[in-house]
Amino acid sequence: METLIVFVIPAVILGIVVLYFAVFVFLPGRLPFIPSGKKSVDAILEAAGNLQGKLVLDLGSGDGRIVIACARAGAQATGYEINPLLVWYSQRRISRVGLGEKARIAHADFWKQSFSDFDVVIFYGVVFAMPRLEKKLRFELKPGARVIASHCAFPSWEPMTRRDMISVYER
């Protein structure tokens, strides 16, 4: 019985979690979670500029590391994440580091959310989504809002700056 509790039950739980992530990745329009390294997070923060008092949105926020970094930099940071396990994990991380008043993760499909309140929008770009996302951001963002795109550029929106796979746009 002790072996069952110590080895079998955790193995079954781990198997369910792995299976969930494997199936979730293959749903239409979904992307796998690939965490940003410290160097990428630092480059995104540098590109975003002074975040003190800004409303920041991270699209597809994964484990919440960019949301947490933005909150630590003084922003009121929100992440939209569609994967409920990553939402749960992100919320736990935010709580553990004591940023519950400055950071939050919403279980949401960002295509169905408004971006109009945000001063800065951050995301890891993928080629197939860029035309649609460009149109949504240009339509919804207020003038002066910044967009930080990592790894992909928009098809027709010229960036203000581009460095190390990070493009900065201004509405």
N, C-alpha and C positions, 0 to 999 in steps of 0.2 A: 504494500500500500504506500509506503514512504517513497519508493521509486516512482510510482505513478504520480505522486504530488510533486516531486522534485524535478522529474525529467519529462514525463509524458504530457502533462497539462501545459507547461510552458512551451513545449515543442508544438503542440496543437495550436495554441494561441498564436505563436510566431508564424506557423504555416498559414493560418487564416489571414493574418495581416499581410504577409507576402503575397498571397493569392489575391487579396483585395487590390493591392497596389498594381499587380500584374494585369488584372482585368481592367481596372480603372484607366490605365494608360492607353488601352486599345479602344476606348469609347470614342466616337466621332468628335473631333474638335478638341480633344484633351491632349495635354503634353505631359511628359514625365517630369517629376520633380528633380531638378538638378540644382543643388545648393550653390550659391555664389560664394566664392572664396573671399578671404579677408581683403586681398588686394582689389578685387572687383567692388566690394562694398565700399572701401575707402575711395576708389575712383568715382563711384556714383555719388558719394557724399561731396567730394570735391567739385564735381560737375554741377551739383545742385546749388552750391553756394550757401549763403547764410540761411539756415532753416529756422532760426529763432522765431517762434510765433506763427509759422506757416502751417497751412493745412496740406499734408502730404498724403498721397495715395500710392500704394504699391499694388500693381495688378498681377495676380497670380503670386501671392506673397509667400507661398511655400511654408518654410519653417519659421517665418517671421523675422529673420535676421536683419533684413533691410528696414523693416518697420521699427524694430528695436533700435537700430543705429540712428535712424532719423529722429526718434523720440529722445534719445540721449543727446542729440544735437540741438534740441530745443523745439522740435516740431510737434504738432498734434498729428500723429501718424495713424493711418488706417491702411489695412491690407484687405484685399478681396481675394478669397481663395475658395475654389469650388470643391476641393477634396476635404471631406469632413474630418478625416484623421489628422490631416495637416492643420486644419483650423483648431482642433482640440490641442494638438501639440504646441502650436504657436501661442495659443492663449495661456497654456501652462508656463511656457518660457517667459512671456510678458509678466505674468504674475510673480514668477520666481525672482525676476530682476527688479520687481517693484515699480514697474512702469504702467500699471493699470489705469492711471489717470491721464497718461500721455499717449498710449498706444492701444490699438484694438484691431482684432481680426474679425471680419464678417464672412460668414459662409454665404458666398454670393457668386453668381455668374456676372462678371463685370460687363458683359455685353448688354445686360439688362439694367445696369445701374447708371445713374447720372454722374458725370464728372464735374458739374458746373460749380461746385463749392470749393474745389481744390486749387491751391496755388502751384503745386508741383505734382506731376504724375510720373511714376517710375515704373519701368517694365523691362523684361527680357524679351526682345523681339524675335519673332519667327516670320520667315518670308511670307508664308501663305496668309498671315493675319494682318500684315502691314497696311495694305490698301484700305481695308475696312476700318482698322483702328485709326489711321490717319484721318479719315472722313469723320469718324465719331469725335475724336479729340478736337479737330478744327471747328466742328459744329457746337460742341458743348462747353469747351473751356472758355473762361473769361479772358479778356485781353490782359496780357502781361504774364499769364500762367506759363510755367516752364514744363517741358516734357524731357525726361531723361530716358533715352532708349539705349539699351545695352545689346550689342551684337548685330542689330539689323537697323537699316535706315529706311525712312519712308520713301515711297516711290517718287513723289513730286514735291514734298516739303523740304526745303533746303535747311540744313542745320546751321545754327549760329556758330557752333564749334563741333569738332569731331576729333577725339583723341583716344587711343587705345580701345577701339571698338565701342566707344561711348559717344553717342550723338546727343547734342543739346538743342532743343527747339524752343522757340517762344511764340506764343499765340499773339 
